[in-house]
Amino acid sequence: MVGEKMSEQEYGQEQTFVEERYRLVLGRIKEIAGDGRDAGTEEINAPHRDFFRRTAAFILTAVRYNEDRRSGRLAQMSLEELQQYNERLYEDITGGAYDYSYANPAYAVKRLGTELGRLLSFLYMEIRGMIVYAAEGRLFDMTICCEIFMEVYGILEDGGEPEVRKALYYFLSDYCDVTVDYRNRELLDPALSFATDIVTGSDLEDLRYLYRYGEYVSENELEIARYLNSLPEETITAMASTYTEGYRKGFELAHVDLSKKQFVDVRYCLGFEQVIRAAVRQFEQMGLKAILYRSPVNLMNRRDNVKIGYYGTSPNQQCDYDHRCDLGLFLDGDLKERKLSVMRVAFEKRKELAAGMAGPAVMETFGEENFIPVNKPEAPGYSEGQLKLLAQLQQESTRITYQYINGEERSFTIISYPVPAIGRDFEEIFAETIRLNNLDCKLYGQVQETMIQALDQCEQVEIRGREGNETCLTVALMKLEEPAVQTKFENCLADVNIPLGEVFTSPVLKGTKGRLHVKELYIEGLGYKDLWFRIEDGMVRDFGCGSFSTAEEGKRLVQETIMHHHQTLPMGEFAIGTNTAAYRMAKKYGIFDKLKILIAEKTGPHFAFGDTCYSNGEERRVFNPDGKEIVAKDNEISILRKTNPKEAYFGCHTDITLPYDELDTITGIRDDGSRIEIVKGGKFVLPGTEELNKEL
């Protein structure tokens, strides 16, 4: 990438070359937009003319944004002026404007036809990435967006519509060594300090700092930043400490030497900079330099609707959803291998940095407006063959990552806080969440140890639903060879998963069977009605939901967002959530539909489809607080890592929680058929666990 491992002279020459390309292509774009010589777009067919004029105008808006940043004009603007500027950058994909935007594939297809409409809608979304490139001063990325725009313009000017797909395909493929390589550097190289500089160097009392990112800034970000600014410094420090200490404890409990690591991957939502700044300092005291990076905007680095990095409120969730399968316009075996080959080279080039990466520390939010997507026939999708390629791409990407970031030597932590969009009780919910994140580990540890002692006697667990919930599941458990020193379940307290409150295991696949059903569930802002899975020998054999008018649409949603495009997945985790305090909070404020998985999974039994909780780290010895070693870390698929690593992992793990109010019983079954009741009628009945019922 430009600037990496170059001498000052080489860097200057490279920049001069890029600037010359940039000036040349901008001259023509100004003509198309009608902002230069009066050439216009008269030479191009009328159906295409509107797209090019409007997109050229957007490009020039991004160019002016870059110029205003470089000149210092943005830094001189008031908060109100920056708000208006930000609104202009995102105005065509927000609110009703999206109905008439080329970012909307339905509109693009209506104006341009199915094939060209989908392609140019993708192109426009790729070009919209110029906003964040301008914010970061990434002139090369801006230049190649302008150049592909002009290349497609030239193709259509000559009447070569069938050549558009090929041009876009080779744009993605040829520039993989730039886009994918830069993404790799963002993840590993602390020298790319754009966001770190904002967090550590800004006056966070002056909310204008939020507009330095280039992200869409809603009232949500402004309000949470104001609220955090109003809190005492000791509260901010304590919130950061819960987060960073959870991270440290994860290494301690796994008996991994954190002192060998140099970097921590910090992920957060805009508006939380006060807490992140305090956390960065605390990580530094542990000997870790924080690496902060943006959730990607270009197609070759996006992964469906999953956001990894820092991000703000989406300007339009339907727009995100419409473009989740854009890769289906181009994906083939060659493109898959092209991306993987660049990943390998990038990691090899930075293998020393990768070896120093300790793992992610994630600060999530909950309370955002729920989203029920609309499936548009005009939006791209994947063929059956492409779904297989996509699954292979995800699996191999994960394998490459863990080849360089050793899973046996890494850990993580995740914590979550509400945002003002949750409603009028925001401040009360925020205070309650702080309490949840700091519950008494000793009390919960003892209760969960009691539960584990009972479950360790069992070879199966039965789970039944009630009040319209059709869940009827049997989960098979591994057999302990040395029960005195071994356990099947991990006693999960406030370390890698905050808040505390679950015991979990990796089920034996053979013998795990039945139906899982949840009447209503929200995952990452997406709503599911009557979500169900049919399990045979631990594998998902069928699935669906009632969120749409047809079963086919519901199945497609589940396959894309929970199954991650796989036809089947194993049950990688079975857990019993014990955080009844979180359940009580959700019930009191009516926010069950707002909780992130991180908290929701603690409010009932949950089941994860995909990899186990120990994927890529199975050989690392893990112990519960009572000293017993957790040995249920593999299943019949993950164990293939020893003979056929490519078949061992899926690169996904999605939790489905059955809430207490839909839960009837959880019953352990011993080898001799005798039974141990854990939950009955939605209440904990195992002696020693009754304390949990106080919050129900």
N, C-alpha and C positions, 0 to 999 in steps of 0.2 A: 504493500500500500504506500501511497505517496507519503514521504517523510520518514518511513521506518528504515533504519539502518542505512541512511544516506549521508554522505558528507554534505556540508553546508553548500558547497558549490553544486553538487548533484541535485540537491533539493531545490535550489534556486532555478536551475535549468528546467527541472521537471515542472515547477510551478509556472514558469514562463510559458512553457509549451501548453499546459492546461489552460492558462488564461487566454492564450491565443485562440485555442479551439472554442473556448467559451464565448469570446467576443464574436467570432465568425458565425457561430450558430445563432447567437442572439440577434444578430442583424437581420437574418431571414425571419426569425420568429416575430420580430417587431413588425415586419411587413405583413405577415399573416394576420396579426392582431389589428392591423390598421394603425399601428403606432409609429410607423416609419414612412418609407416611400409608399406611395399610393398603389402598391402592387396588389394588396388584398389577397383574396383566394378565388378570384373569378375563374382561374384556369382549372379549378378542381370541381368535380361534380357537386351539384347543389345539395344532395342529401348528406354529403360529408362536410360541407363548408361550415356549417354551424358548429360542429364538433371542433374543428381546427381553430376557428376564431375564438371560441370560448376557452379552449384549453390553452391557446397561446396567451390569452389575456390572464389566465391563472398563472402561467409560467412567469409572466412579467410581474405579477403581484409578488411571487416568491423571490424574484430577482430584486425587486425594490426592498423587500424585507431584508435580504442579505446586505444590500447597500446601506440601509438604515442602521443595521447592526454594526457594520464595519465603520461607519462614519461617526458612531456614537449618538446618533439622533434618537435611537430607541432609549438609551440610558437617560436622556433628558426629558422623556415624556412623563406625564402624570399617570397615576393609576387609571384614571378614567380613560385617558387617551390610549393606553396599552390595552385596556379591555375592548375598546372599539376596534383597535387594530387586530386583536386576536379574533374577534367576531368576524371581521372581513376575511381573514385567512380561512375560516371554516364555514362561512355562511352558506355555501352551496350544498353542504351535506347535512345541515341542521334543519330541524323543523320541516315545514312544508316544502322548502326549497329542494329537498332531496327527491321529491316526486318528479322534478324537471331537471335533474342533474344527470350528467353522463356517468357519474359514479354509480347511479342506480341502473343495474343491468336491464330492468324492465323498461325503463325509458330509453336506454341506449338501443335495445333490440327493436323497440317500436320505431325509432327514427332511422336505424341503420340496417335492420335485418338481424337474424339470429346469429349467424357466424361473425360478421363484422361487429355487430353490436356488443357481443360478449368480449371480443378481443379489445375493442377500443375502450370499453368500460374498464377492463383490467389495466390498459395502458394509462388511462386517466388516474386510476388509483395509485399506480406506481409513480406517476409524475407528482401526485400530491405529497409524496415523500420529500419533495424539495423543500417543504416548510422546515422540517427538522434538519435537513442538510444545511440549509441556510443558517439556522440557529447555531449549528456547530461549526460553520465555516468550511464545510466539506465541498469545495468547489468541484472536485473531480466527479463526485456523485451527481451534483447538479448538472454538470456538463453532459454526462452520458444520458441523463434523462432528456435533456434538450435534443441531443443527437438522435436518439431513437424516435422521438417525436417527429423530427424532420425526415428521418428515413422513411417512416410510415407515410408521411405526407407525400414524399416523392413517389412512393409506390402507387398510391391512389391517384396522384396527378397523372401518372402514366397508364392508369386503368388496370393496374395489376393486383386487384383485390385478393386473389388466391395467394399472393406472395406475403401478405401481411403476417399470417401466422408464422411463417418461416422466419421472417425478420425478427419477430418478438421472441421466438424460440432461441435463436442464436444470440440475441441480446442477453437473455438470461444465462445461457450456457457459456458464452464467451467471457462475460464479466463475472462469472462465479469466482474466479481467482482474485477478484476485487471484493465483491459483496460478501462472500462466505468467509474469505480470509479476514476481512475487517471485523466481521462479527466475532470471529475467534479471538482476534486481538482485543476487542472490547471486553470479552469475558475474562481475559487473563492479564492484560497489561495495565498496570496502574498509571503509566505515563499518559494514557487517555483519560484525563481527569476533568472532562467537561462538567459532569454532574457533581463530582466531588468538590470542584471549585465553587459551584453554586451553593452547595450545602454548607461548606466550611468557611467560605469567604464573603457571603452576603450578609447584609443587615436584615435578618429575618423578621424584624419588626416592620420593615418596609415591604409590603406585600408585592411590590413591583418585581421582586426577585422571581416570582412564579412564572412570569412571562419570558424569562431568559431561556427556558427549556425549549420553547417552540411548540409545546403540546397545547391541546385545547384546554382552556382554563374555565371551569364552570364555577357557579356560586359554591358548589361543594368544596372545592379546593380552597377558595378564599375564606369560607366560613371555618373550616377545620384549622387553617393556619391562624386565623384570628383567635380561635378558642385556645389553641395550644399556647399562643403568645400570652394569653390571660392567666395561664396556670403558673403556680409558684415553681421556681427553678428546681426545688427538691422533688416535686412531682414528676417533672420531665426527666430528671436524673434517675428516679426510681423506675419509671417506665422503661427507660433505656437499659437499666440494670437487669430488670426481669428478662428482657430480650437477650442481652449479651451473656448473662449468667446461664440462661438456658442453653445457649450455644456451648459455653465452656463445659457445663455439666454433661452434655452429650458426649464429648470426648472423654471426660473423666469416667463415665459409666461404661464406655466402650473400651476403656484401657488403651486409648490411642494418645500418643504424645503430641499435644497441640504445639509444643515449642518447636517442632520440626517444620511447622507451616509458616508461611509469610503473608498469605492473602485470605480475605474473607469476601465472599460474593454477597453484597448487600442489595436486597430488592425491596422496594417500597412504593407507596402511592404519593403523588404530589400533595403537598399540604402538611406532611408529617416531618418536614425538615428539622424542626426543633428537636424532636426525639432522635432522628437519624444523626444529627450533628453530635448529640451527646453520646450516641452509640459508637460513632466513628472514633471518638476520643477514648471510649472505654475499650474498644477493640485494639486501639494503638497501645494501650497499657498492657494488653495481653501479647503484644508483639505482632499484631496483625494489621496490615494495611488494607483498608476497605476499597473494594472495586465496585463502582456504581455504573450501571449502563442502562440504556433505554430499551424498552420493549421494541423489537424490530418492526420496521415499516415496509421493507421490501419483500417481495414474494419468496425469494429463495431462502429467506431466514425466518419467515413467519411459520407458525404451526397452528393451523385452523384458527380458533378463537382464543387460544391459550396465550396469555401475556406473561412473558418472562423478562424481568428487568423492572425499571421504574416506568410509571405511566399515570395518566390522569383519567378523569371521567371520559368515556367515549363520547364524541360528538353525536354519534348515531349508531346504536347497537344493531339496528337492522342493516345498516351499511356494512358493518363488520361481518354480520351473518351472511349477507348476500355474496361476500367475496371470500368466504372461508374455504371454498373449493376451487379457487382460481388456478391452482397448480394443475387441476384436471384438464385445463386447456392445452397443456404442454407436456405433462409427465410421460416419459417413456424410459426404457432401460438405460439409454445413453445419458439422459439428463440425471437420472438417479446416480449412475456411476460417476458422472462428472462432479456432482456435489460431494459425494463421498471421497473422491480422490483429492479434492481441494481441502476437505476437512483433515484428511490424513497428513497432507503436506503442511497445513497450517499448525496442527498440533505438534508435528515433529519439529517444526521451526521454533516453536515456543515450549518445548517439552520441559525446560527447566522452570519456566513460569507455571506450567500446568502442575508440576510436581509440588509446587509451593501452595497450591490452592487447597484451602481447608474445607470448602463447601459453602452452601448458601445459608444466609440468615434472612428470612423472609418476614416482612411486616405487611400483612394484608388488611383490607378493610371490609366491613359489611354494612348493610343498610341502604345500598344503592337501589334505585328504582328497579323493580322486577321487569323481566323482559320475556314476552311470549313471541317467538319469531314467526314470521310469515314465510312459508316456503314458496319461492317464485320459480316457475318453470323456466324463466329466462336466465336464472343464475346458473353458472357452471356446476358440473358434478363430476364424479369419477366413474369410469367404467369398471367392470369386475376385474379386468386385468390391471387397471391402474390402482385399484384398492390393494391388490397383492404387492405391487411395486411400492406403494406408499408405506405399507406395513414393513416391508423389507428395509426401506429407507430409514424409518424410525428405529427399527431394531439395530441396524448396523451403525447408525449415528450414535446411539447409546453405547454400543460396544466400543466404538472408537474413543468416545469421551472417557469411558472408564479405563481404557487402556493407558491413558495419559494422566487422568485424575483418579488415582487408585481408590477404588471403593472401600478397601480395607482400611484406608488411612483418612477417610473423610467423615464428616458428620453434617448436621444441619440444625436449624431451629425454625419454627414458624409460630407467629403470634398474630393476633387480629384485634382491631379496634373499630368501633362504629364511626360513621361519618354523619354530618348533620342531615343528610337526605333521609335518614331513618325516621325523622318526624319530630314532633314537639317535645318528646321525652328524651331527646338526644343527650343532654347533659347528665340526666339520671342514668341512662343506659351506659354512658361512657364511664361514670363512676362505678357502676356495677360490674362492668367489664374489667376494670382495673382490679376489683376485688376477686373476680373469677380467676384472673391471671396470677393471683397470689394466694390461692387457697392453701390450707394447711396440708402440706405434703405428708406429714407424719400420720395424721388421721386417715387420709385417703390411702396411704401406703399400707396401713394395717388392714383396712377394710378390703382392699384389693388383694392383699396377700391371703386373707381368709378365703376369698373367692377362688383364687388360683389353687390353693390347697385342695379344694373340693373338685375343681375341674381336672386337676392332675390325676385324680382317681378314675376318670371317665375315658371311654374310648369313642364316645359320640356325644353330641349335644343336639337336642331338638329345640327348634324355635317355632312358635305358633303365633299367628296374629289374631286379632279380635275386632269386633265392631266394623265388619265389612272388609277388614284386611285379610287377604287370602294366603298370607305367608304360611307355608308348611315345609320346613327345611330340616334336613338332617346333615350335620357337619361332622365329618370323621376326623379324629385326632390321632396323632402319632403315639406310639407306645414308648414309654420311658424304660430304658435299660437299667438306669440307676436312680430310682425315684428319690433317694436320700440326698442326692447332690444335683439332680436335674429337674427342669420344669418345662412345661409345654407353652406357658403363657408369659409374656413380658408384662411386668408391673410398670405401667407408663405413668410417670409423674411429670412435673413441670420442667422438662429439659428440652428435648427435641420437639415435642408437641405441646404447645402452651395454648389453652389451659390444660391442667392435668385431668385425669379421669377416664382411663380405659385399661382393660387387660386384653391383649391380642395374641394371636397365634397364626401360623401358616397351616391351613388345613391339609390333611391327607386328601388327595383328589378322589381316589377310589372309595366309593361309599358315601361321598358328599352328594346329596341329591335333593330335589324338591322344587318348590316354587317360592320365589321372593317377590313380594308385592308391596308397593308403597302408594298410598292414595294420592299424595301430593308431595312433590319434592322440588327444591331449587338447587341447582349446581352451577356455580359461577354465573349467577344471574339468569340462567335459563330455567324455565319452568317445565315440569313434567307432571302430567295427570295420569293416574293409574299406571305407573311404571311397573313392569314385571319382567322377570327372567325365569326361564326353565333350566334347571341344572341337572346334568347327568354325569356321574363320576367326576364331579368337581369342575366340569366344563359347561360354559353357557351354550345351550343347544338351540334356544329360541329366545326372543325378547320383543318388547314393544311398549308403546304407551298410547294414552288416549288424548294427547294434546291437540290432535288435528282431526279433521272430519273423516280421514281415511286411515286404515291400519298401516298402509304402505308409507304414508308420510310420517307416522309415529315411529315406525321401525327405522326409517332413514335417519330421523333425529337421534335416536339412541345409538345407532351404529356409528354415526359421525362423532358424537360428543362424549359418549360413555365407553363405547367399544373401540373408539379411535380407529375406525375403518376396518377392524378385524371382524371376521365372520364368527369367531369364537374366541373366548378368553378363559383362563382358569380363575377359580376363586383364590386369589392370592392372600387374602386375609379374612379372618373372622375375629370380631372383637365385641366386647360388652362395654358400652359406655356407662360410666358411673357418675358423671358430673350432673347430678340432679339439680344443683344450683343453677347451672346454665339452662336446664329445662325450665326451671321456675321463672328465671328472668325472661325467657322467650315467651312463656305463657302469660306472664303478667303484662308484658308490653305488646303482645300480639305480633311478635317478630320472627316466628319460626321460619317464615319464607324469606327472611333477610339474612339468616345466619350463613356464614361460610362453612364449608365442610369441616374445617378445623375445629369449630365449636359444635356444629350439628352432630358430628360423629360421636361426641361424648354424651348425647342425649338419648341413647338407646343402643341396641345391638347394631353393628354395621358390618358390611360385607364389601370387600374391595375386589374388583375384577381387574386382572392384569398381573403384574409382577408382585412378589411378596414384599413385605416391608424391609427385607434384608437383601434385596437384589444387588448384585455386584459387591456384596460385603459379607457373604455367607461364612467365610472362613474366619472372620473376626469373632473372637469369643466374647459373649455378652452375658452379664450376670444381673440378677435382680438384687434389690437391697438386702434380701435374706441370705445372699451368697450363692444361691442355686444358679447353675448355668442354664441359659435358655437354649434348648437344642432343636426346637421346631422352627427351623429357619428355611428349610427347603421343601419343595414338593416334587412330584414326579416329573415336572417339566423343568423347573429351575436346576435340578440336579444334572440335567443334560449339559450344563456349563463345563462339566469335566470331560465330556466326550464330543459334544457338538455345540459349542458356544453360541452359534448363530440361531439355534432353535430354543435356547434357554430363556430368553428375555423378550418382552414385548414393548418395553419403553413407555408403559402407561400403568396407572394404578388409580382407580376411581372408586371412592367410597360411597356406598348407598346405605343410608341410615333408616332403620325402622323405629319411629318415635315411640316413647313409652305409652302414649295414649292409643296407639294401634297395636301394642304388644300385649299378648296374653301370657305366654309362658316361655321360660328358658329352663330346660331340664337336662341335666347331665345323666348319661347312662353308662354304668360300669360294665365290665366284661361279663359279669354274671347276670346282667339284665336289671339289676336293682337301680333305682333312680335317686338322683339328688336334685331337689327343686332349688333353683337359683332365683327365679322370678315367677310369680303366680298372680294373675289378675293385674298385671302391670306394676306390681310391687315386689321389692326385694324381700324374700322370705328365708334365705339362707341365714342361719344363726351367725351373728357377727357382722351382718351387712345392713341391719335394720336402720342404722344411722342415716343411710341414704334416702330413706322414705320421708325424712323430715321436710325435704324441699319439694316433695311431690304433692 
